[in-house]
Amino acid sequence: MKKTTAVLALTALVALPMAAAPVLAKGGKGPEVTFETLDLNGDGGITVEELTGQRAARFTAADANGDGVLSVEEMQAAAEAEFQQRMGARMEQMIARLDANGDGAISLEEFEAVGGKKADRGARMIDKLDANDDGVVDAEEFAAHSGKRDGKGPRGKHGHGQENGGFWR
């Protein structure tokens, strides 16, 4: 059973990225697979040998101790490294999009300016919930909107009651 699980996990590690290459190249999750990363010799074409070489390179990179087999720990570490790489790229894109003054960081002002309509989202939520128009949402107004009173009754929108964040998620 353990050997079967290891074989299946190994197959997933090296085969699925190849099968998913068209999706990944279009921005899906997983390691970035582009034509350039598969065309190992740079000749403008991808061969079976290059695909095999790319899979072998991924295996070798994941085999941290170089023993020729992948342990669960090595596979987890490889997956975590790929995740960190994707997240790093996403954060760089976010900074490039939001950094209005070009200093390479996002200030609170830049962060709050995101999305135009989102900037006044808090005011719109208060306006929606504030039944007596006093500018303050009390517990009764909150409960009336979320569909909950004293912890009883139907859950709010999308099955989320007050204890799960309800409207404020």
Secondary structure, DSSP 8 states (H G I E B T S, - for coil): -HHHHHHHHHHHHHHHHHHTHHHHHTT-SSS---HHHH-TT-SS---HHHHHHHHHHHHHHH-TT-SSS--HHHHHHHHHHHHHHHHHHHHHHHHHHH-TT-SSS--HHHHHTTTGGGGGHHHHHHHHH-TT-SS---HHHHHHHHT-BTTBS---GGG--GGGTGGG-
